[in-house]
Amino acid sequence: MANLNRIASVERELSSRMFLQLKGRSERLPVSQAFQSHFKLM
């Protein structure tokens, strides 16, 4: 779960894995496949 106001970017890799980059944080958070559809428009 992530606060939408804290998401800096959404990245997709060639392997179809998706990651969230949060503002002020260096690590990338993986997004489960069940929730990737929620971030496709970002």
N, C-alpha and C positions, 0 to 999 in steps of 0.2 A: 504494500500500500504506500502511495506517495502523494504528497500534497501537490496539486497541479501548479500552484504558484511557485513551487521550488524547482520545477523541472527546467533545466537550461536547454537540453536537446534530447532528441530520440535518434538513436543510430541503429541501422540494420546492417548486419554482416551478410556476406554472400551465402552463408550457410542457413539463412533465414532466421538467425537468432537476432533478438532485439534487445537493446540496452538503453537505460535512462541515464543521463548525466544530470546530476543535481547541481544547482547553483552553490558555489562555495565548497564543493567536495571534489576530490580527485578520482575516487573510484566510480566505476560504472556498475549499475545495478541491472541484472538480467530480468527480462520480462517473460513470464510464463506464456506458452502458446495460447492458453485459454484467455489471456487478457491482451494479447497483441492487437486485436481488432480495435480496442479502445484508444490506441495510440497511433493508428495509421494516418489520421488526418493531421497529426502534429508535425 
